[in-house]
Amino acid sequence: MRVFLAIIKRDIKLAAHSIGDMLTLILFFIMVGVLVPIAIGPDKEFLANIAPGIMWIAAFLSSLLALDRIFRPDHEDGSLLAMRHSAISFELIIFAKLIAHWISAILPLILATPMMALMLNMDMRNFINSVISLIVGTPALIAFGAVGAAITVSLKRGGLIAPVLILPLSLPILIFGVSSIKINVGAGTQEAALLILAAISLIAVSLTPFATALALRLTQE
Amino acid sequence: MNKIKQIAPVKKMNWFDKIAHPGQFLIWSRYLILPLIIITITTFIIGLWYAFFNSPEDYQMGNTVRIMYIHVPTAWLSQFIYVMMAISSIGSLVWRHPLADVAMKVAAPLGATFTAMALFTGALWGRPTWGTYWEWDGRMTSTLILLLMYLGLIALWRSFDDQLRAAKLVAIITLVGVINIPIIKFSVDWWNTLHQPSIISSKGISMPPEIYTPLFIMLFAFTMLFILLQTNAMRTEIIRRKADRLMRKKINKNSGAKNNV
């Protein structure tokens, strides 16, 4: 457990050192929110209607951008190789890294959602729903992303191909994520979507570390 | 074609190792190509003749029902090929079998082609019957996702130089993606959407024999076409890898000699 926490701490510290990256990510997230009203016109009612979808698309794209940061630096400086021979299992280390990545790459985005909500004219209820759905759904996004990142870690062009690989896999998250925000879709649908989203997250987070660890092991063979 | 040098059999090979050895595969699969071509062409001729001239028009859809004879077989293959790739992935990861690597690699473009054909014929069929080329219904969306996955896998294969390592990594993502197959298969039962439910279910076949006879012939013909293309592509890939290896050996030898001088 101590090793586990130490890895989380280390990764967060490293991310905090490159605070510029984090801010760029938030900027990108907000900029998607700026682009959409400009592109489709500032009709407030219409924007409020599509706001849940835009929120998720922005989070989706930003998390894809951050994918390369999960393993690449550690692969290049050899830390991953050292971690494979650590006291705790490699899968557990991957899990710790996923938690750290969520805290350092996704949590800032969620903290930036109030601004997004203002720009897209969301009401309070929609906003709270979208924060809940992002908190519940993004772990799955990271979990699938980690598999893609691990598979492409040895490729120089990995940053381009990993999103293409995991995008189709992540679509269910997007579908249920958006439908867990919309309040006017009929009784019970929203709760059901949130529960399915939670189920996807739990399954993905518990199973993908094994696939990720296997991919990293094979890469370093 | 040049004669491929036969590899001396090792004592402990069982029958499966023997037929699955890449060198052995090249030898015995050579005799498979011609019969497969003959079977495929004959069944296609019979199936297409049935489909065009010897099957009734639908009382609602009229002549457009004949699109089904292409649409259903290609859609079936799109899922079948992915399942085959997933099984090969297991073979590649667990037994590290080179033939499984090759099967997995050459199946991806075939799968992508058949999936694209299924989507295309579906769109052509959808326009006169549903009034739209495309609808975001469960089965269409999940089939489109399948196509995207095939394309992603092809892109991943192409981005690796070392094909041996690529095989293992592609296998992992193929197995992760296999969750999409049951979603496609049961999408018509789970969501009550535009696409009609399966015609072949546990309750029997819900269509008259005049229509399902040509359909089954076409299903068989397309499956044979896939097996033919797959076998041929596997042979090509094995020979290509062999040629690659020999080329590299030659280059190594030459540069080694220069270094000595």
Chai-1 contact restraints between the chains, C-beta under 6 A:
chainA,res_idxA,chainB,res_idxB,connection_type,confidence,min_distance_angstrom,max_distance_angstrom,comment,restraint_id
A,V147,B,V176,contact,1.0,0.0,6.0,A-B,restraint_1
A,I151,B,L169,contact,1.0,0.0,6.0,A-B,restraint_2
A,I151,B,I173,contact,1.0,0.0,6.0,A-B,restraint_3
A,L155,B,S159,contact,1.0,0.0,6.0,A-B,restraint_4
A,R157,B,S159,contact,1.0,0.0,6.0,A-B,restraint_5
A,I161,B,A155,contact,1.0,0.0,6.0,A-B,restraint_6
A,I161,B,S159,contact,1.0,0.0,6.0,A-B,restraint_7
A,V164,B,G152,contact,1.0,0.0,6.0,A-B,restraint_8
A,L165,B,G152,contact,1.0,0.0,6.0,A-B,restraint_9
A,L165,B,I173,contact,1.0,0.0,6.0,A-B,restraint_10
A,P168,B,I145,contact,1.0,0.0,6.0,A-B,restraint_11
A,P168,B,L148,contact,1.0,0.0,6.0,A-B,restraint_12
A,P168,B,M149,contact,1.0,0.0,6.0,A-B,restraint_13
A,L171,B,I145,contact,1.0,0.0,6.0,A-B,restraint_14
A,A211,B,I172,contact,1.0,0.0,6.0,A-B,restraint_15
A,A211,B,V176,contact,1.0,0.0,6.0,A-B,restraint_16
A,L214,B,I172,contact,1.0,0.0,6.0,A-B,restraint_17
A,A215,B,L169,contact,1.0,0.0,6.0,A-B,restraint_18
A,A215,B,I172,contact,1.0,0.0,6.0,A-B,restraint_19
A,L218,B,K168,contact,1.0,0.0,6.0,A-B,restraint_20
